[in-house]
Amino acid sequence: MRSIKLYGYATSPYVRKTACFLYYKGVDFTHVPVNPVDPTAALGDDKGTQVPVLEIDNEWRLESSEHAHWLDELFPENPLYPLAHQKKIDEIDCWISDKFLTSIFRFAINDGNPIGLDFRFRAWRLAALVSAHTPLPETVRHKWPELLREAPFIQQMANHMDLNESYDDMRLRVFTELLSHLSDGPYMGGIDQPTMLDLAVFPQLVWGYMFGLEENLSAAMHTTVKAWLKRVSEHLPNNPTLIADEMQINSLAEALS
Ligand SMILES: N[C@@H](CCC(=O)N[C@@H](CS)C(=O)NCC(=O)O)C(=O)O
């Protein structure tokens, strides 16, 4: 039996994405929590600081979308990148990587304004979720809003965003683009089976509600999205996010019933 380890912190959308690939494949794996302020403690000196890192039998690789291809090579069942749909998947995967996943970080981009209360509460909750796996000192938790704002990889994302577009306009645009990619379903791109696309987007739409960052499962207010979330959820465990179960606030199954 292969040894499979996924290194990362569950507050990273890319880590949640690779986790959902593994859950969908139905392969046993170990989640190795990484402390974002001291990544080498878990990753060692040879893997750098970026997560997720997927390690299979002592070989390790970066880049979440690459993980889908690697997993298909090793475990062909339940393909994440089915041959018949590669062109469509490549196209939507680019949108997911360049637009959808980066939009999640927009709230943390330093726009020159003082940190507002909403951002502070969100950042403190994120620190609590991280702490459930890799306990952070109280002083670090307290400074989490500032630390997020200063994180170099988040600042780099700002270079690829149109910061003239308002936060609300960006959210609406990305949601509209998501709807167009859902097409007529049943899965993203109009594909008849779940692929890496569905598994990359799904956890990002549900985790905030499940773990106390959002009061409502807002994506499910749209009937097409709700039906798609329900379909994808049937291929995954109740908590596919890697966040510690004891931190869960809301039931996804109830919100989708
Ligand atoms: N393109 C990468 C992006 C991964 C990424 O940006 N990870 C962030 C966490 S959300 C990270 O590790 N940042 C810290 C660093 O790069 O040192 C992927 O898809 O895996």
The ligand as an ORCA input file, in Angstrom:
! r2SCAN-3c Opt
* xyz 0 1
  N      -0.327     27.567     -7.425
  C      -0.200     26.983     -6.109
  C      -0.551     28.063     -5.083
  C      -0.293     27.614     -3.655
  C      -0.264     28.775     -2.677
  O      -0.303     29.951     -3.076
  N      -0.195     28.438     -1.371
  C      -0.091     29.458     -0.348
  C      -1.112     29.187      0.768
  S      -2.754     29.557      0.247
  C       1.283     29.353      0.310
  O       1.787     28.280      0.495
  N       1.866     30.514      0.657
  C       3.103     30.573      1.392
  C       4.319     30.507      0.505
  O       4.173     30.489     -0.735
  O       5.413     30.483      1.055
  C      -1.105     25.752     -6.025
  O      -2.085     25.664     -6.793
  O      -0.812     24.828     -5.251
*
